[in-house]
Amino acid sequence: MELISMIGLAFVLDLLIGDPYSWPHPVKIMGRAIAAYVKKFDRTTRSPRQLFWSGVGLWLLIVGGTAVIGGAIMGLTQHWFWLHYALGVYLCYTTLSVKGLAHEGRKIQQSLQKQQLKQARQQVGMIVGRDTQQLSAEGVCKATIETIAENTSDGVIAPLFYLFIGGPVLGLIYKAVNTLDSMVGYRNQKYRDIGRISAQLDDVFNWLPARLTWLFLLAASWLLRLNVRGAWQIGRRDRLQHLSPNSALSESVVAGALDLRLGGPHDYFGERVDKPFIGRVDARAAVAADIGTTNQLLYVSAILGLLIFAGCRWLIF
């Protein structure tokens, strides 16, 4: 029950305060360490094989270091209950991003509703890893919806899944894996070799959580009285229509529930990457209000995930 209450309180904290930019955060430390490593070892004079093994070293350093530090914090404080509990709650809280993700989406929605397309492009550029300066208003909407849908798994359901299995330490390990993928796991010339292992292992860690997210989003579509039939049909048909084996699972359900066409070619760091389309060919155009509906799917799926994982933990342990 201690772990369940710890995660539950962390979830409530995330809903209440989100992720204040000025607060210390493990992911910020991970990000700085990853950037420093890549700057030092990602040289044009290195062969693809050397870059690959540099990437393996990066993964072991970040994930292993996170495990050691997280384990030490929880292990060394286990004899002081309230300190141990408070630190556990805080570390669990740092792995979740429900309110932060919804907040970023809401800001973009408001900018689009005020006809501030340039500002909306800049805002969406802060949460996606692609070029956004040439996006239309619909393109900004779709990029935001895709990011919220994908991060419903990466930023909410997957962390909850690992937190309930292994507590704050395993939750932090997952966060390290996901941060590595988000920073170097791109299939372009710059990161193709050094980030390959990070991208592959992120796919492994997210395989089961992504499929659970598919179910939670489908249930959320029904609870919110959206197009659950479309969510089911498009979710089944297009769930693997992505270069990643996991990303299209959540995007396909959202595309079907909202009757949108997501995916397609994107520009990453000046390189065109062809991605499959997700959704009906004759689907309607995305509008700013769809971002708000996607946020609703995010919140309902998050609550479902928390309740179901907590129930499973209570029954098993």
Secondary structure, DSSP 8 states (H G I E B T S, - for coil): -HHHHHHHHHHHHHHHH---TTS--HHHHHHHHHHHHHHHH--TTS-HHHHHHHHHHHHHHHHHHHHHHHHHHHHHTTTSHHHHHHHHHHHHHHT--HHHHHHHHHHHHHHHHTT-HHHHHHHHHTTSSS--TT--HHHHHHHHHHHHHHHHIIIIIHHHHHHHHHHHHHHHHHHHHHHHHHHH---STTTTTTTHHHHHHHHHHHHHHHHHHHHHHHHHHHHTTS-HHHHHHHHHHSTT-SSSTTHHHHHHHHHHHHT--EE--EEETTEEE---EES-TT-----HHHHHHHHHHHHHHHHHHHHHHHHHHHHH-
